[in-house]
Amino acid sequence: MKKILVITLFFVGFNISAINAQRMVVKSNLLYDATTTLNLGMEFGLSHKWTLDVPVNYNPWSLSDGARLRHLGVQPEARYWFCERFRNTFIGFHAHYAWFNVGRLPDWSFISFNMQENRYQGHLFGGGVSIGHSWLLSNRWSLEASVGLGYAHILYDKYPCDECATKLKSDHRNYLGPTKAAISLIYILK
């Protein structure tokens, strides 16, 4: 998992020197920010209508009362822009990988009893499609919204509490549904 992140960051950093003006943006997903998840995305222009978006997110925190929302994820996406890159509407094709350690979440109506009473640790991988739109705010700033649907294969270990080392079971799940939601603030590099 850490090797994938290091290789991705090396690839992104190595290619920065080859990118010319108005072919790269830096972004932050405000929805991740709301969950205290550190995140940074870089999007590169590949041609007049194609870009490659590479967001990375990391949440190392333990929340109050033993709750955990720890994860490290990457979700690269090839995007086709209907107008021109970084403007208006796009469709995307994404892959995703994440490591997670979550559990003891709050008693909210949309969180299952299992996620409130147990801890899950593992990783997931998969892919999907998305649609989004970007609004230019100024010469250097824009706002983007996107949603995506897809598939994830989840491999996990289940534990009865946040600190317990006694594993209840190892299992896997296949998930089909929303795989992406973003409202991103974007800075255009020139």
Stockholm file with secondary structure:
# STOCKHOLM 1.0

chainA/1-190         MKKILVITLFFVGFNISAINAQRMVVKSNLLYDATTTLNLGMEFGLSHKWTLDVPVNYNPWSLSDGARLRHLGVQPEARYWFCERFRNTFIGFHAHYAWFNVGRLPDWSFISFNMQENRYQGHLFGGGVSIGHSWLLSNRWSLEASVGLGYAHILYDKYPCDECATKLKSDHRNYLGPTKAAISLIYILK
#=GR chainA/1-190 SS CHHHHHHHHHHHHHHHTTCCTTSEEEEEEHHHHHTTCEEEEEEEECSSSEEEEEEEEEECCBCGGGCEEEEEEECCEEEEESSBTTBEEEEEEEEEEEEEEEECCCCCTTSCHHHHHCEEEEEEEEEEEEEEEEEECSSSEEEEEEEEEEEEEEEEEEESSSSCCCCCEEEEEEEEEEEEEEEEEEEEEC
#=GC SS_cons         CHHHHHHHHHHHHHHHTTCCTTSEEEEEEHHHHHTTCEEEEEEEECSSSEEEEEEEEEECCBCGGGCEEEEEEECCEEEEESSBTTBEEEEEEEEEEEEEEEECCCCCTTSCHHHHHCEEEEEEEEEEEEEEEEEECSSSEEEEEEEEEEEEEEEEEEESSSSCCCCCEEEEEEEEEEEEEEEEEEEEEC
//
